[in-house]
């Protein structure tokens, strides 16, 4: 598969879009108050102790911190990488249950990371969740990269991310 346009081309196209998570508004805190009153005590305990290790690959620091904060709040163990090259190095050194990656990043973009994962027999089966601000042909992307389990759009929809992770790990 031909890698989509370069990061600089994607960056230019996305410049006019505003990021709702900025230095002035770093973290939406609505997810901190999940209503868990309907859950049995054992379900609450299980929900907050996933012991699943997630690699978060995102170049935008505010997005990365926001998503990391959410994942840790949900009980996941989270490691971060600012680009695909750092992510690939982390993957080669550790064991992860899931990769969450953006696509538009410097150094090594998300498409290049996916291609590198496909070539590595140890990593090609690690499930991937793409979180991006781009419009993607979902069917084509999912069929080209079998490790990609789903594609979610930015800005982050935390309840949807939580549901997706629950489904992936159940």
OpenMM code with the backbone's topology and positions (N, CA, C; nanometers):
from openmm import Vec3, app, unit

residues = "UNK UNK UNK UNK UNK UNK UNK UNK UNK UNK UNK UNK UNK UNK UNK UNK UNK UNK UNK UNK UNK UNK UNK UNK UNK UNK UNK UNK UNK UNK UNK UNK UNK UNK UNK UNK UNK UNK UNK UNK UNK UNK UNK UNK UNK UNK UNK UNK UNK UNK UNK UNK UNK UNK UNK UNK UNK UNK UNK UNK UNK UNK UNK UNK UNK UNK UNK UNK UNK UNK UNK UNK UNK UNK UNK UNK UNK UNK UNK UNK UNK UNK UNK UNK UNK UNK UNK UNK UNK UNK UNK UNK UNK UNK UNK UNK UNK UNK UNK UNK UNK UNK UNK UNK UNK UNK UNK UNK UNK UNK UNK UNK UNK UNK UNK UNK UNK UNK UNK UNK UNK UNK UNK UNK UNK UNK UNK UNK UNK UNK UNK UNK UNK UNK UNK UNK UNK UNK UNK UNK UNK UNK UNK UNK UNK UNK UNK UNK UNK UNK UNK UNK UNK UNK UNK UNK UNK UNK UNK UNK UNK UNK UNK UNK UNK UNK UNK UNK UNK UNK".split()
positions = [
    Vec3(0.0840, -0.1182, 0.0000),
    Vec3(0.0000, 0.0000, 0.0000),
    Vec3(0.0883, 0.1242, 0.0000),
    Vec3(0.0522, 0.2184, -0.0820),
    Vec3(0.1263, 0.3436, -0.0875),
    Vec3(0.0919, 0.4264, 0.0376),
    Vec3(0.1955, 0.4771, 0.1043),
    Vec3(0.1750, 0.5605, 0.2215),
    Vec3(0.1065, 0.6899, 0.1791),
    Vec3(0.0011, 0.7313, 0.2523),
    Vec3(-0.0656, 0.8572, 0.2188),
    Vec3(0.0309, 0.9754, 0.2231),
    Vec3(-0.0170, 1.0899, 0.1831),
    Vec3(0.0662, 1.2095, 0.1712),
    Vec3(0.1525, 1.2333, 0.2949),
    Vec3(0.2590, 1.3065, 0.2761),
    Vec3(0.3591, 1.3275, 0.3808),
    Vec3(0.3015, 1.4022, 0.5008),
    Vec3(0.3672, 1.3897, 0.6162),
    Vec3(0.3221, 1.4608, 0.7353),
    Vec3(0.3112, 1.6114, 0.7136),
    Vec3(0.4042, 1.6687, 0.6379),
    Vec3(0.3982, 1.8142, 0.6174),
    Vec3(0.2763, 1.8519, 0.5337),
    Vec3(0.2413, 1.7681, 0.4360),
    Vec3(0.1212, 1.7955, 0.3564),
    Vec3(-0.0040, 1.7809, 0.4416),
    Vec3(-0.0082, 1.6782, 0.5248),
    Vec3(-0.1236, 1.6590, 0.6125),
    Vec3(-0.1334, 1.7731, 0.7140),
    Vec3(-0.0182, 1.8139, 0.7653),
    Vec3(-0.0138, 1.9231, 0.8627),
    Vec3(-0.0729, 2.0507, 0.8041),
    Vec3(-0.0338, 2.0812, 0.6825),
    Vec3(-0.0832, 2.2025, 0.6175),
    Vec3(-0.2344, 2.1961, 0.5995),
    Vec3(-0.2847, 2.0798, 0.5647),
    Vec3(-0.4287, 2.0650, 0.5434),
    Vec3(-0.5074, 2.0742, 0.6735),
    Vec3(-0.4427, 2.0375, 0.7838),
    Vec3(-0.5129, 2.0355, 0.9116),
    Vec3(-0.4966, 2.1631, 0.9930),
    Vec3(-0.4112, 2.2558, 0.9473),
    Vec3(-0.3809, 2.3763, 1.0259),
    Vec3(-0.5042, 2.4577, 1.0614),
    Vec3(-0.6015, 2.4613, 0.9755),
    Vec3(-0.7197, 2.5422, 1.0018),
    Vec3(-0.8132, 2.4788, 1.1031),
    Vec3(-0.7972, 2.3498, 1.1281),
    Vec3(-0.8829, 2.2841, 1.2269),
    Vec3(-0.8351, 2.3212, 1.3663),
    Vec3(-0.9286, 2.3495, 1.4547),
    Vec3(-0.8876, 2.3850, 1.5905),
    Vec3(-0.8834, 2.2608, 1.6777),
    Vec3(-0.7886, 2.2585, 1.7682),
    Vec3(-0.7738, 2.1496, 1.8633),
    Vec3(-0.8430, 2.1929, 1.9924),
    Vec3(-0.9458, 2.1197, 2.0369),
    Vec3(-1.0174, 2.1606, 2.1575),
    Vec3(-0.9351, 2.1457, 2.2846),
    Vec3(-0.8233, 2.0705, 2.2783),
    Vec3(-0.7396, 2.0514, 2.3954),
    Vec3(-0.6130, 2.1325, 2.3775),
    Vec3(-0.6099, 2.2493, 2.4352),
    Vec3(-0.4969, 2.3398, 2.4208),
    Vec3(-0.4367, 2.3669, 2.5571),
    Vec3(-0.3330, 2.4480, 2.5617),
    Vec3(-0.2717, 2.4838, 2.6899),
    Vec3(-0.3725, 2.5552, 2.7798),
    Vec3(-0.4638, 2.6325, 2.7189),
    Vec3(-0.5654, 2.7022, 2.7983),
    Vec3(-0.6762, 2.6088, 2.8446),
    Vec3(-0.6972, 2.5009, 2.7728),
    Vec3(-0.8024, 2.4062, 2.8056),
    Vec3(-0.7440, 2.2659, 2.7917),
    Vec3(-0.6506, 2.2255, 2.8817),
    Vec3(-0.5747, 2.1043, 2.8595),
    Vec3(-0.6522, 1.9740, 2.8719),
    Vec3(-0.7396, 1.9593, 2.9696),
    Vec3(-0.8025, 1.8308, 2.9919),
    Vec3(-0.9517, 1.8430, 3.0182),
    Vec3(-1.0321, 1.7725, 2.9429),
    Vec3(-1.1741, 1.7678, 2.9773),
    Vec3(-1.1906, 1.6703, 3.0940),
    Vec3(-1.2490, 1.7130, 3.2006),
    Vec3(-1.2545, 1.6296, 3.3203),
    Vec3(-1.3865, 1.5572, 3.3391),
    Vec3(-1.4769, 1.5599, 3.2380),
    Vec3(-1.6040, 1.4924, 3.2560),
    Vec3(-1.5855, 1.3428, 3.2754),
    Vec3(-1.4797, 1.2861, 3.2207),
    Vec3(-1.4616, 1.1420, 3.2322),
    Vec3(-1.4217, 1.0998, 3.3719),
    Vec3(-1.3799, 1.1924, 3.4559),
    Vec3(-1.3410, 1.1575, 3.5923),
    Vec3(-1.4611, 1.1182, 3.6772),
    Vec3(-1.5789, 1.1560, 3.6327),
    Vec3(-1.6980, 1.1327, 3.7134),
    Vec3(-1.7902, 1.0285, 3.6519),
    Vec3(-1.7312, 0.9197, 3.5967),
    Vec3(-1.8148, 0.8131, 3.5425),
    Vec3(-1.9133, 0.7683, 3.6488),
    Vec3(-2.0381, 0.7519, 3.6107),
    Vec3(-2.1375, 0.6997, 3.7030),
    Vec3(-2.1189, 0.5487, 3.7110),
    Vec3(-2.0678, 0.5021, 3.8222),
    Vec3(-2.0459, 0.3588, 3.8402),
    Vec3(-2.1423, 0.3018, 3.9435),
    Vec3(-2.2446, 0.3781, 3.9794),
    Vec3(-2.3357, 0.3348, 4.0843),
    Vec3(-2.4108, 0.2069, 4.0484),
    Vec3(-2.4297, 0.1812, 3.9193),
    Vec3(-2.5026, 0.0626, 3.8771),
    Vec3(-2.4165, -0.0635, 3.8792),
    Vec3(-2.2861, -0.0489, 3.9000),
    Vec3(-2.1966, -0.1638, 3.8978),
    Vec3(-2.1843, -0.2277, 4.0352),
    Vec3(-2.1738, -0.3590, 4.0387),
    Vec3(-2.1478, -0.4336, 4.1606),
    Vec3(-2.0041, -0.4047, 4.2042),
    Vec3(-1.9748, -0.4172, 4.3329),
    Vec3(-1.8422, -0.3881, 4.3866),
    Vec3(-1.7307, -0.4621, 4.3104),
    Vec3(-1.7519, -0.5903, 4.2776),
    Vec3(-1.6506, -0.6672, 4.2053),
    Vec3(-1.6292, -0.6134, 4.0646),
    Vec3(-1.7364, -0.5667, 4.0006),
    Vec3(-1.7240, -0.5097, 3.8668),
    Vec3(-1.6433, -0.3811, 3.8706),
    Vec3(-1.6683, -0.2978, 3.9714),
    Vec3(-1.5933, -0.1728, 3.9843),
    Vec3(-1.4454, -0.2021, 4.0032),
    Vec3(-1.4136, -0.2991, 4.0883),
    Vec3(-1.2749, -0.3337, 4.1142),
    Vec3(-1.2074, -0.3848, 3.9871),
    Vec3(-1.2768, -0.4741, 3.9152),
    Vec3(-1.2218, -0.5291, 3.7914),
    Vec3(-1.2034, -0.4188, 3.6879),
    Vec3(-1.2994, -0.3264, 3.6825),
    Vec3(-1.2952, -0.2192, 3.5838),
    Vec3(-1.1726, -0.1304, 3.6051),
    Vec3(-1.1282, -0.1157, 3.7275),
    Vec3(-1.0177, -0.0258, 3.7566),
    Vec3(-0.8838, -0.0978, 3.7708),
    Vec3(-0.8774, -0.2252, 3.7362),
    Vec3(-0.7499, -0.2967, 3.7456),
    Vec3(-0.7290, -0.3827, 3.6211),
    Vec3(-0.7295, -0.3207, 3.5071),
    Vec3(-0.7164, -0.3928, 3.3806),
    Vec3(-0.5822, -0.4640, 3.3675),
    Vec3(-0.4776, -0.4032, 3.4197),
    Vec3(-0.3417, -0.4555, 3.4047),
    Vec3(-0.3041, -0.4760, 3.2580),
    Vec3(-0.3673, -0.4028, 3.1716),
    Vec3(-0.3328, -0.4067, 3.0291),
    Vec3(-0.2386, -0.2908, 3.0009),
    Vec3(-0.1351, -0.3199, 2.9241),
    Vec3(-0.0343, -0.2187, 2.8946),
    Vec3(-0.0570, -0.1646, 2.7536),
    Vec3(-0.0725, -0.0330, 2.7451),
    Vec3(-0.1024, 0.0334, 2.6189),
    Vec3(0.0119, 0.1277, 2.5826),
    Vec3(0.0538, 0.1203, 2.4561),
    Vec3(0.1502, 0.2166, 2.4035),
    Vec3(0.0715, 0.3247, 2.3311),
    Vec3(0.0884, 0.4477, 2.3737),
    Vec3(0.0202, 0.5629, 2.3156),
    Vec3(0.1198, 0.6393, 2.2294),
    Vec3(0.0963, 0.6429, 2.0978),
    Vec3(0.1871, 0.7092, 2.0043),
    Vec3(0.1146, 0.8310, 1.9479),
    Vec3(0.1547, 0.9487, 1.9927),
    Vec3(0.0873, 1.0748, 1.9569),
    Vec3(0.1882, 1.1875, 1.9681),
    Vec3(0.2022, 1.2666, 1.8625),
    Vec3(0.3018, 1.3733, 1.8655),
    Vec3(0.2545, 1.4985, 1.9383),
    Vec3(0.1257, 1.5242, 1.9412),
    Vec3(0.0744, 1.6434, 2.0078),
    Vec3(0.0730, 1.6198, 2.1586),
    Vec3(0.1551, 1.6964, 2.2302),
    Vec3(0.1722, 1.6717, 2.3738),
    Vec3(0.0422, 1.6853, 2.4526),
    Vec3(-0.0379, 1.7856, 2.4221),
    Vec3(-0.1617, 1.8024, 2.4982),
    Vec3(-0.2580, 1.6861, 2.4723),
    Vec3(-0.2656, 1.6395, 2.3484),
    Vec3(-0.3494, 1.5226, 2.3187),
    Vec3(-0.2959, 1.3983, 2.3890),
    Vec3(-0.1639, 1.3824, 2.3846),
    Vec3(-0.1009, 1.2658, 2.4465),
    Vec3(-0.1263, 1.2646, 2.5974),
    Vec3(-0.1065, 1.3788, 2.6626),
    Vec3(-0.1275, 1.3856, 2.8075),
    Vec3(-0.2742, 1.3650, 2.8439),
    Vec3(-0.3609, 1.4221, 2.7650),
    Vec3(-0.5045, 1.4084, 2.7889),
    Vec3(-0.5472, 1.2620, 2.7789),
    Vec3(-0.5046, 1.1961, 2.6729),
    Vec3(-0.5420, 1.0559, 2.6533),
    Vec3(-0.4750, 0.9669, 2.7576),
    Vec3(-0.3494, 0.9955, 2.7907),
    Vec3(-0.2810, 0.9174, 2.8943),
    Vec3(-0.3531, 0.9299, 3.0285),
    Vec3(-0.3921, 1.0516, 3.0633),
    Vec3(-0.4636, 1.0742, 3.1880),
    Vec3(-0.5924, 0.9922, 3.1905),
    Vec3(-0.6643, 0.9926, 3.0809),
    Vec3(-0.7883, 0.9157, 3.0720),
    Vec3(-0.7610, 0.7658, 3.0859),
    Vec3(-0.6627, 0.7153, 3.0114),
    Vec3(-0.6329, 0.5722, 3.0148),
    Vec3(-0.5913, 0.5269, 3.1549),
    Vec3(-0.5072, 0.6052, 3.2191),
    Vec3(-0.4639, 0.5696, 3.3546),
    Vec3(-0.5803, 0.5758, 3.4523),
    Vec3(-0.6683, 0.6734, 3.4343),
    Vec3(-0.7877, 0.6819, 3.5178),
    Vec3(-0.8741, 0.5571, 3.5011),
    Vec3(-0.8771, 0.5038, 3.3812),
    Vec3(-0.9555, 0.3842, 3.3524),
    Vec3(-0.8866, 0.2561, 3.4001),
    Vec3(-0.7639, 0.2680, 3.4502),
    Vec3(-0.6946, 0.1539, 3.5066),
    Vec3(-0.5922, 0.0885, 3.4165),
    Vec3(-0.5624, 0.1487, 3.3032),
    Vec3(-0.4640, 0.0917, 3.2118),
    Vec3(-0.3239, 0.1413, 3.2469),
    Vec3(-0.2245, 0.0610, 3.2141),
    Vec3(-0.0850, 0.1006, 3.2265),
    Vec3(-0.0482, 0.1614, 3.0917),
    Vec3(0.0075, 0.2805, 3.0938),
    Vec3(0.0271, 0.3541, 2.9693),
    Vec3(0.1720, 0.3999, 2.9549),
    Vec3(0.2282, 0.3750, 2.8368),
    Vec3(0.3595, 0.4275, 2.8023),
    Vec3(0.3412, 0.5157, 2.6796),
    Vec3(0.4213, 0.6217, 2.6701),
    Vec3(0.4036, 0.7199, 2.5633),
    Vec3(0.5211, 0.7220, 2.4671),
    Vec3(0.4888, 0.7615, 2.3431),
    Vec3(0.5901, 0.7882, 2.2421),
    Vec3(0.5410, 0.9070, 2.1599),
    Vec3(0.6321, 0.9959, 2.1221),
    Vec3(0.5954, 1.1183, 2.0508),
    Vec3(0.5925, 1.1015, 1.8987),
    Vec3(0.6372, 0.9865, 1.8500),
    Vec3(0.6323, 0.9608, 1.7055),
    Vec3(0.6462, 0.8108, 1.6834),
    Vec3(0.6292, 0.7685, 1.5589),
    Vec3(0.6336, 0.6269, 1.5272),
    Vec3(0.7676, 0.5618, 1.5559),
    Vec3(0.8778, 0.6340, 1.5337),
    Vec3(1.0108, 0.5781, 1.5589),
    Vec3(1.0290, 0.5476, 1.7075),
    Vec3(0.9891, 0.6416, 1.7939),
    Vec3(0.9972, 0.6166, 1.9382),
    Vec3(0.9050, 0.5014, 1.9770),
    Vec3(0.7873, 0.4980, 1.9157),
    Vec3(0.6919, 0.3914, 1.9432),
    Vec3(0.7469, 0.2553, 1.9054),
    Vec3(0.8076, 0.2464, 1.7882),
    Vec3(0.8641, 0.1202, 1.7423),
    Vec3(0.9754, 0.0731, 1.8358),
    Vec3(1.0582, 0.1668, 1.8816),
    Vec3(1.1651, 0.1319, 1.9761),
    Vec3(1.1057, 0.0776, 2.1065),
    Vec3(1.0026, 0.1440, 2.1582),
    Vec3(0.9357, 0.0966, 2.2806),
    Vec3(0.8768, -0.0420, 2.2601),
    Vec3(0.8160, -0.0640, 2.1440),
    Vec3(0.7555, -0.1939, 2.1139),
    Vec3(0.8597, -0.3042, 2.1081),
    Vec3(0.9769, -0.2737, 2.0561),
    Vec3(1.0827, -0.3737, 2.0453),
    Vec3(1.1433, -0.4071, 2.1816),
    Vec3(1.1317, -0.3131, 2.2768),
    Vec3(1.1890, -0.3337, 2.4104),
    Vec3(1.0900, -0.3905, 2.5114),
    Vec3(0.9606, -0.3769, 2.4860),
    Vec3(0.8617, -0.4168, 2.5846),
    Vec3(0.7475, -0.4952, 2.5244),
    Vec3(0.6568, -0.5373, 2.6110),
    Vec3(0.5372, -0.6094, 2.5692),
    Vec3(0.4155, -0.5216, 2.5928),
    Vec3(0.3341, -0.5074, 2.4900),
    Vec3(0.2153, -0.4241, 2.4991),
    Vec3(0.0931, -0.5033, 2.4548),
    Vec3(-0.0188, -0.4728, 2.5179),
    Vec3(-0.1451, -0.5376, 2.4837),
    Vec3(-0.2187, -0.4634, 2.3731),
    Vec3(-0.1840, -0.3361, 2.3523),
    Vec3(-0.2528, -0.2540, 2.2531),
    Vec3(-0.1661, -0.1347, 2.2183),
    Vec3(-0.1787, -0.0897, 2.0942),
    Vec3(-0.1141, 0.0336, 2.0494),
    Vec3(-0.2249, 0.1298, 2.0097),
    Vec3(-0.2201, 0.2509, 2.0624),
    Vec3(-0.3092, 0.3573, 2.0172),
    Vec3(-0.2198, 0.4575, 1.9462),
    Vec3(-0.2492, 0.4842, 1.8195),
    Vec3(-0.1615, 0.5726, 1.7441),
    Vec3(-0.2376, 0.6758, 1.6626),
    Vec3(-0.1754, 0.7898, 1.6507),
    Vec3(-0.2174, 0.8928, 1.5571),
    Vec3(-0.1517, 0.8560, 1.4243),
    Vec3(-0.1883, 0.9243, 1.3178),
    Vec3(-0.1272, 0.8980, 1.1876),
    Vec3(-0.0324, 1.0089, 1.1446),
    Vec3(-0.0679, 1.1328, 1.1728),
    Vec3(0.0097, 1.2479, 1.1264),
    Vec3(0.1114, 1.2872, 1.2332),
    Vec3(0.2355, 1.2356, 1.2181),
    Vec3(0.3410, 1.2620, 1.3150),
    Vec3(0.4722, 1.2835, 1.2416),
    Vec3(0.5658, 1.3543, 1.3049),
    Vec3(0.6986, 1.3730, 1.2440),
    Vec3(0.7843, 1.2473, 1.2600),
    Vec3(0.8987, 1.2474, 1.1986),
    Vec3(1.0003, 1.1420, 1.2048),
    Vec3(0.9498, 1.0130, 1.1386),
    Vec3(0.8554, 0.9454, 1.2024),
    Vec3(0.7908, 0.8269, 1.1442),
    Vec3(0.6418, 0.8420, 1.1705),
    Vec3(0.5635, 0.8517, 1.0630),
    Vec3(0.4195, 0.8721, 1.0829),
    Vec3(0.3505, 0.7394, 1.1158),
    Vec3(0.2228, 0.7468, 1.1435),
    Vec3(0.1466, 0.6287, 1.1823),
    Vec3(0.1393, 0.5229, 1.0741),
    Vec3(0.1310, 0.5654, 0.9468),
    Vec3(0.1284, 0.4695, 0.8370),
    Vec3(0.2589, 0.3905, 0.8319),
    Vec3(0.3705, 0.4610, 0.8485),
    Vec3(0.5009, 0.3945, 0.8472),
    Vec3(0.5153, 0.3000, 0.9664),
    Vec3(0.4606, 0.3397, 1.0810),
    Vec3(0.4620, 0.2528, 1.1989),
    Vec3(0.3823, 0.1257, 1.1701),
    Vec3(0.2648, 0.1403, 1.1106),
    Vec3(0.1830, 0.0232, 1.0772),
    Vec3(0.2568, -0.0704, 0.9810),
    Vec3(0.3255, -0.0132, 0.8836),
    Vec3(0.4021, -0.0939, 0.7884),
    Vec3(0.5156, -0.1683, 0.8598),
    Vec3(0.5830, -0.1009, 0.9539),
    Vec3(0.6915, -0.1647, 1.0301),
    Vec3(0.6365, -0.2776, 1.1180),
    Vec3(0.5199, -0.2581, 1.1765),
    Vec3(0.4586, -0.3619, 1.2592),
    Vec3(0.4273, -0.4855, 1.1758),
    Vec3(0.3758, -0.4636, 1.0557),
    Vec3(0.3403, -0.5751, 0.9665),
    Vec3(0.4618, -0.6598, 0.9310),
    Vec3(0.5794, -0.5981, 0.9250),
    Vec3(0.7018, -0.6696, 0.8859),
    Vec3(0.7668, -0.7455, 1.0019),
    Vec3(0.7267, -0.7153, 1.1247),
    Vec3(0.7887, -0.7767, 1.2419),
    Vec3(0.6974, -0.8878, 1.2955),
    Vec3(0.7409, -1.0144, 1.2859),
    Vec3(0.6551, -1.1251, 1.3289),
    Vec3(0.6127, -1.1170, 1.4757),
    Vec3(0.6967, -1.0578, 1.5599),
    Vec3(0.6633, -1.0465, 1.7023),
    Vec3(0.5603, -0.9371, 1.7288),
    Vec3(0.5562, -0.8355, 1.6423),
    Vec3(0.4699, -0.7199, 1.6667),
    Vec3(0.3439, -0.7161, 1.5806),
    Vec3(0.3409, -0.7923, 1.4734),
    Vec3(0.2307, -0.7792, 1.3783),
    Vec3(0.0946, -0.8195, 1.4342),
    Vec3(0.0929, -0.8887, 1.5476),
    Vec3(-0.0339, -0.9313, 1.6059),
    Vec3(-0.0806, -0.8429, 1.7212),
    Vec3(-0.0027, -0.7405, 1.7544),
    Vec3(-0.0449, -0.6479, 1.8601),
    Vec3(-0.1586, -0.5627, 1.8032),
    Vec3(-0.2749, -0.5633, 1.8676),
    Vec3(-0.3872, -0.4850, 1.8141),
    Vec3(-0.3580, -0.3348, 1.8163),
    Vec3(-0.4125, -0.2660, 1.7167),
    Vec3(-0.3907, -0.1224, 1.7003),
    Vec3(-0.5249, -0.0514, 1.6940),
    Vec3(-0.5325, 0.0592, 1.7642),
    Vec3(-0.6474, 0.1483, 1.7571),
    Vec3(-0.5943, 0.2810, 1.7038),
    Vec3(-0.6487, 0.3259, 1.5922),
    Vec3(-0.6071, 0.4541, 1.5347),
    Vec3(-0.7006, 0.5624, 1.5858),
    Vec3(-0.6419, 0.6708, 1.6365),
    Vec3(-0.7186, 0.7887, 1.6768),
    Vec3(-0.6652, 0.9042, 1.5932),
    Vec3(-0.7481, 0.9573, 1.5047),
    Vec3(-0.7006, 1.0572, 1.4094),
    Vec3(-0.8053, 1.1631, 1.3808),
    Vec3(-0.7595, 1.2759, 1.3342),
    Vec3(-0.8483, 1.3825, 1.2914),
    Vec3(-0.8783, 1.3743, 1.1422),
    Vec3(-0.8238, 1.2748, 1.0764),
    Vec3(-0.8373, 1.2622, 0.9316),
    Vec3(-0.9566, 1.1753, 0.8933),
    Vec3(-1.0106, 1.2016, 0.7760),
    Vec3(-1.1121, 1.1140, 0.7188),
    Vec3(-1.0398, 1.0007, 0.6483),
    Vec3(-1.0672, 0.8788, 0.6881),
    Vec3(-1.0000, 0.7641, 0.6294),
    Vec3(-1.1011, 0.6687, 0.5685),
    Vec3(-1.0612, 0.6008, 0.4626),
    Vec3(-1.1457, 0.4926, 0.4115),
    Vec3(-1.1343, 0.3744, 0.5070),
    Vec3(-1.2271, 0.3629, 0.6007),
    Vec3(-1.2178, 0.2662, 0.7094),
    Vec3(-1.2023, 0.1221, 0.6591),
    Vec3(-1.2832, 0.0815, 0.5665),
    Vec3(-1.2789, -0.0564, 0.5182),
    Vec3(-1.1437, -0.0884, 0.4569),
    Vec3(-1.0929, 0.0020, 0.3746),
    Vec3(-0.9635, -0.0197, 0.3094),
    Vec3(-0.8505, -0.0262, 0.4120),
    Vec3(-0.8529, 0.0644, 0.5103),
    Vec3(-0.7480, 0.0668, 0.6128),
    Vec3(-0.7520, -0.0608, 0.6964),
    Vec3(-0.8715, -0.1035, 0.7353),
    Vec3(-0.8834, -0.2228, 0.8181),
    Vec3(-0.8431, -0.3491, 0.7427),
    Vec3(-0.8693, -0.3543, 0.6136),
    Vec3(-0.8315, -0.4733, 0.5374),
    Vec3(-0.6823, -0.4733, 0.5025),
    Vec3(-0.6224, -0.3562, 0.4881),
    Vec3(-0.4804, -0.3475, 0.4550),
    Vec3(-0.3925, -0.3807, 0.5753),
    Vec3(-0.4347, -0.3386, 0.6926),
    Vec3(-0.3584, -0.3618, 0.8154),
    Vec3(-0.4444, -0.4422, 0.9126),
    Vec3(-0.4323, -0.5746, 0.9127),
    Vec3(-0.5162, -0.6587, 0.9984),
    Vec3(-0.5047, -0.6274, 1.1480),
    Vec3(-0.3917, -0.5723, 1.1918),
    Vec3(-0.3761, -0.5397, 1.3340),
    Vec3(-0.4655, -0.4231, 1.3753),
    Vec3(-0.5054, -0.3394, 1.2798),
    Vec3(-0.5914, -0.2250, 1.3120),
    Vec3(-0.7322, -0.2768, 1.3400),
    Vec3(-0.7761, -0.2585, 1.4629),
    Vec3(-0.9066, -0.3087, 1.5044),
    Vec3(-1.0171, -0.2064, 1.4852),
    Vec3(-0.9827, -0.0797, 1.4984),
    Vec3(-1.0830, 0.0241, 1.4751),
    Vec3(-1.0139, 0.1582, 1.4555),
    Vec3(-1.0915, 0.2525, 1.4025),
    Vec3(-1.0437, 0.3883, 1.3801),
    Vec3(-1.1425, 0.4823, 1.4472),
    Vec3(-1.0912, 0.5664, 1.5357),
    Vec3(-1.1741, 0.6650, 1.6039),
    Vec3(-1.1292, 0.8045, 1.5634),
    Vec3(-1.2246, 0.8952, 1.5550),
    Vec3(-1.1950, 1.0320, 1.5124),
    Vec3(-1.1690, 1.1228, 1.6317),
    Vec3(-1.0803, 1.2198, 1.6097),
    Vec3(-1.0604, 1.3286, 1.7058),
    Vec3(-1.1644, 1.4346, 1.6735),
    Vec3(-1.2028, 1.5167, 1.7673),
    Vec3(-1.1574, 1.5201, 1.9065),
    Vec3(-1.2030, 1.3945, 1.9809),
    Vec3(-1.1344, 1.3661, 2.0908),
    Vec3(-1.1576, 1.2444, 2.1655),
    Vec3(-1.3002, 1.2359, 2.2168),
    Vec3(-1.3589, 1.1198, 2.2002),
    Vec3(-1.4887, 1.0856, 2.2579),
    Vec3(-1.4572, 0.9805, 2.3640),
    Vec3(-1.4339, 1.0253, 2.4873),
    Vec3(-1.3858, 0.9358, 2.5919),
    Vec3(-1.4798, 0.8200, 2.6219),
    Vec3(-1.6106, 0.8407, 2.6299),
    Vec3(-1.6980, 0.7241, 2.6509),
    Vec3(-1.6845, 0.6210, 2.5377),
    Vec3(-1.6698, 0.6672, 2.4147),
    Vec3(-1.6540, 0.5751, 2.3016),
    Vec3(-1.5200, 0.5029, 2.3104),
    Vec3(-1.4153, 0.5723, 2.3504),
    Vec3(-1.2844, 0.5077, 2.3670),
    Vec3(-1.2945, 0.4011, 2.4749),
    Vec3(-1.3601, 0.4324, 2.5864),
    Vec3(-1.3757, 0.3355, 2.6963),
    Vec3(-1.4522, 0.2124, 2.6476),
    Vec3(-1.5608, 0.2323, 2.5740),
    Vec3(-1.6381, 0.1194, 2.5220),
    Vec3(-1.5551, 0.0345, 2.4258),
    Vec3(-1.4784, 0.1018, 2.3417),
    Vec3(-1.3951, 0.0315, 2.2439),
    Vec3(-1.2891, -0.0529, 2.3140),
    Vec3(-1.2242, 0.0028, 2.4152),
    Vec3(-1.1222, -0.0713, 2.4884),
    Vec3(-1.1835, -0.1903, 2.5623),
    Vec3(-1.2984, -0.1707, 2.6220),
    Vec3(-1.3671, -0.2805, 2.6904),
    Vec3(-1.3970, -0.3929, 2.5924),
    Vec3(-1.4452, -0.3574, 2.4733),
    Vec3(-1.4761, -0.4591, 2.3723),
    Vec3(-1.3484, -0.5297, 2.3237),
    Vec3(-1.2419, -0.4545, 2.3034),
    Vec3(-1.1170, -0.5139, 2.2556),
    Vec3(-1.0566, -0.6119, 2.3569),
    Vec3(-1.0706, -0.5792, 2.4849),
    Vec3(-1.0074, -0.6609, 2.5876),
    Vec3(-1.0989, -0.7669, 2.6490),
    Vec3(-1.2234, -0.7739, 2.6003),
    Vec3(-1.3131, -0.8746, 2.6588),
    Vec3(-1.3133, -1.0024, 2.5797),
] * unit.nanometer
topology = app.Topology()
chain = topology.addChain("A")
for resn in residues:
    res = topology.addResidue(resn, chain)
    for name in ("N", "CA", "C"):
        topology.addAtom(name, app.Element.getBySymbol(name[0]), res)
